Amino acid sequence: SDICIRRFPVLDDEARLQAIALTLNDSGVIIYVNNAANIVLDPNWFCSQIIGSLIHFAESTSSKRTMKIQGFADRVFLEKKLESITKSEAKGSLLVDLMEAMHLCCKVLTSNGDRLFIPATLTTPKEIHVGFKQLRWKSTPNHADYTYMGRRLECENKDLNFLTPGLFPRIQVLLNNGFRKVHVDVTLGKDFIHICMSPIELIVVFCKAQVDNMIDVLVRASTKSLDDMSITLDYITRSLIEVCAQPSGIQGVKLMESVLQPESLHDPSMARNREDHCIEMKNLKQMMRQHLQQGPLIPKNHVANE
């Protein structure tokens, strides 16, 4: 505390304690969240015994009947389960509150009423591990009536960095909480979030590749909504970059943004088809800049006719 007092002489006691807690949280010594009422002094205990046991419980065949829907659970049921995991050493309600504050779960409205969505406990049936067979646009009209746009986020230095699977569940919770506030239709599933806000439809999907993981943002809308579509795509992409830059994300890792070819977005389930159908944003801007400097291109047949 002496060091803290010398460096922050104008701060009051509460501000000093918060500064210390945030520093210890960023270094992994404790788990501290601003809007949480409790501090976890042993992160290994929370991550392995609490979250790890919860994931193991969700994946076990005997528990699927109990949880009814993979990835979703009633709050009362989850509180009791957490208390049984900790052998009543910690109150289940406090642990659930902490999970919500850490964006490890969130409230959602399902056909069975209000429930908690826990992305880390989602499991995928073996027959749909390759691709996303359950992932599709809400309706399948003539593609000519719609415009498609897409962005891809991946680590720039693939030799030293990669997007961990544990990052995307937090993204799902944050996007769900944000869009639910404005009463937007949100569908959550293993490694994807599907958002419908007529006339714009948005899919954010975590793609697992052999070399590197990536996040694709796919947008579809009628040709009359191009401006709103572009604004939405940029907003979601910037939001994802901000989440990744936070201490609980992949702080310090430089992300590369690419543009996806519209034709490759007609079927959002075919993630593999999009791997080679993108161009890095900075390269695309450079090509457009060179094209503008050269002036409009005149077809050879047009020159010959003149």
Disulfide bonds with the S-S distance in Angstrom:
none
